[in-house]
Amino acid sequence: MRGAAWLAALADAVSSVVFPARCPACGAYCERRGGWCAPCLSRTVRPHRLALSAEALAALDDAWAVGFYGGALGTLVRDLKYRSRRGVLPYIHAALAAAKLPEQFLAADLAVYVPLHEAREKERGFNQAELIFAAWLKAKGIPARPLLTRMRSTAPQYGLGEKERRKNVCGAFSLSEAGKGGAGEIAGKSIVLLDDILTTGATLTSCAAVLKKAGAGSVYALALASDRS
């Protein structure tokens, strides 16, 4: 982790000790850090199916989000992703634990995080998808496997239109060395593909296409937040 990210993480850790637990949405006092007040949790955790284009449906069997990006989840994701505030993770984990998701996600054979490029992950110090979902996967007994790699650094998707997003990630992903050597893990398996945000679905579709080409039986995308409906 680089200096700025390390300092941000330290400051966040100190604030978690100094300041009392508050609901991340409304600021109401909560009994424990990472807790939500009941009304905000109910408004925030709203699992919903995401509409997919014909192109996406060729690779993805289904796609869901835990809640909407325009609300508190979006704020938490931005704090984690761009400000390295790991102190938001208990709130994210609590939201995930409260989500009632379709059976295909709970019965998946394995999970795959959307990978960052090696240079981007080194700069950031973490893959946000892994930090968001690792505890949830462990609780559900779903193993995560690094079956994908991002072969080239892509421009941030933020601010790009749907066509530009597809072009930006086209050919950016491939099977990792673990994936190439683990055909038995992929062939015929049900895989849940995890990312922090789904906007147009271009990144998740590109990743799913690689897994399907390798023989995956089904690929279900799950994002923490999305305003797509």
Backbone torsions as a table, in degrees:
resi	resn	phi	psi	omega
1	MET	NA	133.7	-178.2
2	ARG	-75.9	168.0	-173.7
3	GLY	-53.2	-49.3	-177.7
4	ALA	-63.3	-42.1	179.6
5	ALA	-66.0	-38.5	179.1
6	TRP	-64.1	-43.5	179.1
7	LEU	-64.0	-39.4	178.5
8	ALA	-64.0	-41.5	179.0
9	ALA	-65.1	-39.6	178.8
10	LEU	-65.3	-44.5	178.9
11	ALA	-62.1	-38.7	179.4
12	ASP	-67.1	-39.4	178.9
13	ALA	-64.8	-40.4	178.7
14	VAL	-64.9	-43.9	-178.8
15	SER	-63.7	-30.7	-179.8
16	SER	-68.1	-24.4	178.9
17	VAL	-87.9	-41.2	-173.8
18	VAL	-74.7	-41.2	-173.4
19	PHE	-97.7	145.3	-179.4
20	PRO	-71.3	160.7	-179.7
21	ALA	-68.0	132.9	179.6
22	ARG	-135.0	149.6	173.4
23	CYS	-62.4	130.5	-176.5
24	PRO	-70.1	-14.5	-177.9
25	ALA	-94.1	-45.3	-175.0
26	CYS	-117.0	-11.5	178.9
27	GLY	85.3	3.6	179.1
28	ALA	-65.7	147.8	179.6
29	TYR	-64.3	137.7	175.9
30	CYS	-123.1	157.2	-176.2
31	GLU	-68.0	-29.4	-177.9
32	ARG	-140.8	153.3	177.3
33	ARG	-66.8	134.7	-175.8
34	GLY	99.1	-7.0	-179.9
35	GLY	-85.5	158.4	175.5
36	TRP	-119.6	153.7	167.5
37	CYS	-73.9	150.5	-174.0
38	ALA	-57.7	-44.3	-179.4
39	PRO	-62.8	-40.6	-179.2
40	CYS	-69.7	-38.2	178.2
41	LEU	-62.9	-40.9	179.6
42	SER	-65.3	-38.3	179.7
43	ARG	-74.1	-28.8	-174.0
44	THR	-86.4	-44.8	-177.8
45	VAL	-83.9	97.8	-176.7
46	ARG	-135.5	76.5	-179.4
47	PRO	-56.5	134.5	-178.8
48	HIS	-149.6	146.1	176.8
49	ARG	-75.2	142.6	-177.6
50	LEU	-104.9	132.0	177.9
51	ALA	-66.2	135.6	-178.3
52	LEU	-120.6	146.4	176.3
53	SER	-73.1	167.4	177.8
54	ALA	-60.2	-37.9	178.4
55	GLU	-63.4	-43.4	-180.0
56	ALA	-66.2	-37.8	-178.4
57	LEU	-67.1	-17.5	176.2
58	ALA	-72.3	-21.8	-178.2
59	ALA	-113.4	-34.9	-176.7
60	LEU	-105.2	133.9	178.2
61	ASP	-83.4	-24.1	178.5
62	ASP	-171.5	159.9	177.8
63	ALA	-147.4	133.3	-179.8
64	TRP	-134.5	160.0	171.5
65	ALA	-128.5	150.7	-179.6
66	VAL	-73.3	-34.7	179.9
67	GLY	-160.6	-170.3	-175.6
68	PHE	-97.8	140.4	-176.6
69	TYR	-68.7	-28.1	-177.6
70	GLY	-70.2	-6.8	-178.3
71	GLY	-106.0	-149.3	-175.3
72	ALA	-63.8	-33.4	-179.7
73	LEU	-62.2	-39.3	178.6
74	GLY	-62.1	-40.7	177.9
75	THR	-62.9	-43.5	-180.0
76	LEU	-64.2	-41.6	178.7
77	VAL	-62.3	-44.3	-179.9
78	ARG	-64.4	-39.6	177.9
79	ASP	-62.8	-40.0	178.9
80	LEU	-71.5	-50.3	-169.8
81	LYS	-71.8	-41.8	-172.9
82	TYR	-106.8	-16.1	-178.7
83	ARG	-119.5	3.1	178.0
84	SER	55.2	34.1	-179.3
85	ARG	-88.9	85.6	-178.6
86	ARG	-67.9	-15.3	177.7
87	GLY	-63.5	-14.1	177.7
88	VAL	-80.9	-12.7	-174.5
89	LEU	-59.8	-40.1	177.8
90	PRO	-58.0	-34.5	178.0
91	TYR	-68.5	-41.8	178.2
92	ILE	-64.1	-44.7	-179.3
93	HIS	-64.1	-37.1	177.9
94	ALA	-65.7	-38.8	178.3
95	ALA	-65.0	-44.0	178.5
96	LEU	-61.4	-42.7	-178.5
97	ALA	-63.4	-28.3	-178.2
98	ALA	-85.4	-11.7	-175.6
99	ALA	-77.7	133.4	174.8
100	LYS	-99.7	104.3	-174.2
101	LEU	-104.4	157.4	179.8
102	PRO	-59.7	155.5	-174.4
103	GLU	-59.6	-31.8	-177.2
104	GLN	-61.0	-28.1	177.4
105	PHE	-77.1	-35.2	-177.8
106	LEU	-78.9	-23.5	-177.3
107	ALA	-102.7	11.5	-178.8
108	ALA	-63.7	146.5	178.1
109	ASP	-71.1	-36.1	-179.0
110	LEU	-159.7	167.9	-179.3
111	ALA	-124.1	150.9	177.8
112	VAL	-134.1	127.6	174.5
113	TYR	-82.4	141.3	171.1
114	VAL	-62.8	122.0	-174.7
115	PRO	-80.6	150.0	168.5
116	LEU	-91.1	159.8	171.0
117	HIS	-66.8	147.2	-175.9
118	GLU	-52.7	-42.7	-178.8
119	ALA	-67.2	-39.4	179.9
120	ARG	-67.5	-41.8	180.0
121	GLU	-66.6	-37.7	178.5
122	LYS	-64.4	-40.8	179.7
123	GLU	-66.4	-44.5	-177.2
124	ARG	-75.8	-34.0	-179.7
125	GLY	94.8	-1.9	-179.2
126	PHE	-169.7	162.9	168.2
127	ASN	-100.5	115.1	-174.2
128	GLN	-60.9	-33.1	179.3
129	ALA	-62.1	-39.7	179.1
130	GLU	-66.4	-45.0	179.2
131	LEU	-62.4	-36.3	-178.5
132	ILE	-70.2	-44.7	-167.8
133	PHE	-105.1	-12.8	-172.9
134	ALA	-57.7	-46.0	-178.4
135	ALA	-65.5	-38.8	179.3
136	TRP	-64.7	-44.0	178.4
137	LEU	-61.3	-42.3	179.7
138	LYS	-61.7	-42.3	179.8
139	ALA	-65.1	-31.9	-179.1
140	LYS	-90.2	-5.3	179.2
141	GLY	72.5	29.8	-179.8
142	ILE	-105.1	117.7	-179.5
143	PRO	-74.2	141.3	175.6
144	ALA	-101.3	136.3	-178.5
145	ARG	-129.6	136.5	-179.9
146	PRO	-82.1	69.4	-172.7
147	LEU	-87.5	-9.6	-178.1
148	LEU	-121.5	153.4	173.0
149	THR	-135.3	149.1	175.1
150	ARG	-96.8	112.3	-171.1
151	MET	-74.8	-27.7	-179.7
152	ARG	-139.0	152.8	178.1
153	SER	-75.0	128.1	-179.8
154	THR	-106.7	157.1	175.6
155	ALA	-66.8	150.0	176.3
156	PRO	-55.1	138.5	-179.2
157	GLN	-72.4	-22.7	-178.0
158	TYR	-58.9	129.7	177.9
159	GLY	91.4	-9.8	179.0
160	LEU	-90.4	149.1	174.3
161	GLY	-77.2	173.3	-175.1
162	GLU	-61.2	-43.8	-179.7
163	LYS	-64.1	-42.6	-179.9
164	GLU	-66.9	-34.7	178.0
165	ARG	-64.5	-43.0	178.7
166	ARG	-62.2	-43.5	179.5
167	LYS	-65.3	-38.1	-176.9
168	ASN	-62.5	-37.9	-176.5
169	VAL	-102.5	0.4	-179.5
170	CYS	-60.8	122.7	179.2
171	GLY	72.1	11.9	-176.7
172	ALA	-81.7	-17.7	-174.7
173	PHE	-116.7	149.6	174.4
174	SER	-150.4	173.1	174.2
175	LEU	-66.7	139.8	174.7
176	SER	-77.2	175.9	175.9
177	GLU	-60.1	-38.2	176.9
178	ALA	-63.9	-38.5	179.1
179	GLY	-68.2	-40.3	179.9
180	LYS	-65.7	-32.7	-179.5
181	GLY	-91.7	1.2	-175.6
182	GLY	-123.2	45.2	-179.3
183	ALA	-56.7	-32.6	179.2
184	GLY	-66.3	-26.4	178.1
185	GLU	-75.6	-29.3	-174.0
186	ILE	-93.5	-44.2	-172.5
187	ALA	-57.4	121.2	176.6
188	GLY	73.2	1.8	-174.7
189	LYS	-85.8	155.4	173.8
190	SER	-94.0	120.3	-173.6
191	ILE	-120.7	134.1	172.3
192	VAL	-102.4	123.6	-176.8
193	LEU	-101.4	125.3	-167.9
194	LEU	-116.4	136.9	175.0
195	ASP	-149.7	164.4	-178.3
196	ASP	-74.1	-43.5	-174.4
197	ILE	-133.8	143.8	168.5
198	LEU	-121.2	120.3	177.7
199	THR	-105.8	-73.3	174.9
200	THR	-97.5	-18.9	-177.6
201	GLY	91.1	5.6	-175.9
202	ALA	-62.7	-44.5	-178.1
203	THR	-65.3	-48.7	-178.5
204	LEU	-65.2	-36.1	178.0
205	THR	-65.1	-42.9	179.6
206	SER	-62.5	-42.6	178.1
207	CYS	-65.8	-44.4	-178.3
208	ALA	-62.9	-36.3	179.9
209	ALA	-61.7	-38.0	178.0
210	VAL	-65.5	-42.9	-179.8
211	LEU	-67.3	-39.2	178.7
212	LYS	-66.3	-40.3	178.9
213	LYS	-62.9	-30.0	179.6
214	ALA	-82.5	-2.1	173.8
215	GLY	108.6	7.6	178.6
216	ALA	-57.4	138.0	179.9
217	GLY	-72.7	-40.6	178.2
218	SER	-153.0	147.4	177.8
219	VAL	-131.7	121.1	179.9
220	TYR	-113.9	128.3	-179.8
221	ALA	-93.4	136.0	175.8
222	LEU	-132.0	121.0	176.2
223	ALA	-112.1	150.3	175.0
224	LEU	-66.3	-43.6	-175.3
225	ALA	-140.1	144.2	175.6
226	SER	-162.8	140.3	173.6
227	ASP	-96.8	1.6	177.0
228	ARG	-72.4	140.6	179.3
229	SER	-142.6	NA	NA
